Amino acid sequence: MLVVCPTPIGNLEDVTLRALRALGEADVVLCEDTRRTRVLLDRHGVSARLVSYHRHNEAARTAEIVPRLQAGETVALASDAGLPGVNDPGARLIAAAIDHGVPVTVLPGPSAVETALVASGLVGERYTFVGYLPRAKEALTRLWAELPEGTTVAFESPRRLPASLASLAAAEPSRPVAVCRELTKRFEEVVRGSAADVAARFTEASKGEITLVIGPGAPQPKADELEASTIVSELVEGGIPRRRAADIVARLTGLSKNWLYRDSL
């Protein structure tokens, strides 16, 4: 059996009793950094055989572990923080285990995504998780133009956070945003406000793990939406790039540039 074990995203006391038992009972524990996992286990008096499993050896280690799973061993999979497979190594092994008929059990536990979502105050009926924000400016601009109607959650590095927030503020200055930093740790901080205000707050590289929550855009007036969208399409047919056409019509009508762009696709 493969047991997927979430580990704390900061505070070592946030591990579940079930996860500790699974880690202690497994024949082997796969983890991103054996040193970090050892600190967690030592804190709770758990002994386990640790083997590294990270993005540099994921393919080779998966080929090595699958036969052991088929032979009847119990393997626990843990990442440095949170749930393995969600922007952390693990997806390859989980898929391989399923393909080979090995039972897979996923334990519930800490998650930066849900923790940040609730802490932001922007939780709604639905949300979209996009992983780490793209590094390229063009890709980042494209992401803002395609933001869903609901809330969006993303990871970002503290070094790139100022540029990403500035980019968002340029595209959607009034969009509600929450920067969640160092969640569950001693210096936990949640900064909430409009994209423009939060971007002005983070003008230099920050420190710690960052989870960014972007709230839904303001509802758009209905009266002139169809006509405005039609004008965007006509401008595009006339040779004007779609983003430029959406920008022109947005300035003339007061409608959201992102909404006009999406509606004209």
Secondary structure, 3 states (H helix, E strand, C coil): CEEECCECCCCHHHCCHHHHHHHHHCCEEEECCHHHHHHHHHHCCCCCCEEECCCCCHHHHHHHHHHHHHCCCCEEEECCCECCCCCCCCHHHHHHHHHCCCCEEECCCCCHHHHHHHHHCCCCCCEEEEEECCCCHHHHHHHHHCCCCCEEEEEECCCCHHHHHHHHHHHCCCCEEEEEECCCCCCCEEEEEEHHHHHHHCCCCCCCCEEEEECCCCCCCCCCHHHHHHHHHHHHHCCCCHHHHHHHHHHHHCCCHHHHHHHHC
